[in-house]
Amino acid sequence: MTDTQEKQLVEALRKVDTDGDIAPAYVQDPMTMVLRQKAIQADLMRWDDSRGYYVLTGTGRSRISARSRVPGTVIRFKARND
């Protein structure tokens, strides 16, 4: 996935978090429909029957937070004593 597609997907996930869907139900834009389908297939969001709208999964929430982290962060590991 290219960087612009990733940015679009993250923005769409943020809309799901605030509004319950990527776009209002009356919007039949092909790009919106593709983004919605990609997010469902990647298990980033799901339909919640009790609420009546889409909700983010844990994977979707981590995708949003991973996007806001600084790229190239070095994580140090401690050496094990054998």
N, C-alpha and C positions, 0 to 999 in steps of 0.2 A: 504494500500500500504506500502510495506516495505521501509526501508531507502535507500537501493541500487536502488530499482525501482524508488523512488522519485528523487534520484540523476541523474539517467539516463534520466528521463523525463525533469528535469530542464536543463541538458546539451543539450538535443534535442531542447528544446525551445530556448536556446541561439543560437543554429545553425540556427533555423528558423529566428531569429531576424537578424542575420548577412548575411546568405546565401539565405534565402527564402524557405528553405526546411530542413527537418531533415537530409537527405542525397541526393546525386545526383539522378536524375530520373532513371538512369540505374542500381542502386543498388536494388536488389530484395531480400535482406536479410529479413527473416521472422520477426526478432526482430525489424527492422526498420519499417516494415509495421505495426506491432502491436503498436509501439510507436506513429506512425502517426495517426492511427485510434483512440487510446486512447485520444490523444490530441484534435482531432476533436470532439469526442463525449463529452468530458469534456468542450467544448467550450473554449479551450485555444488558438486555432489557426483556421483560416479559409482560404479558397481559395479566392483570389482577382482577379476577371476576368480582370479588367482594367490593373493590373500590370503583371499578368501571373505567379504569384507565391503565396506561403502561407504567411500570415501575422499574427502576434500575436494579439489576442484580449486584451481588458483591463484585463480580468481575467488571461490570460497568462502572461502578464507583471507583475501583482501583485504576481503571483506564483513565478516568478523569484526573485523578490525583497524580498518576504517573506522568501525565502530560505537563503538569505544572512544576515538576521537579527539574532541577538543573541537569542538563545532559552531561554525561561524562564524569559523574561523581565517582570518586575512588573510594571503595570500601576496603578497609584493612581487615585482614583475618589474622588471628593469633595462631602461632605454630603450636601443634600438639606435642606434648612431651611423651615420647614413646618409651 
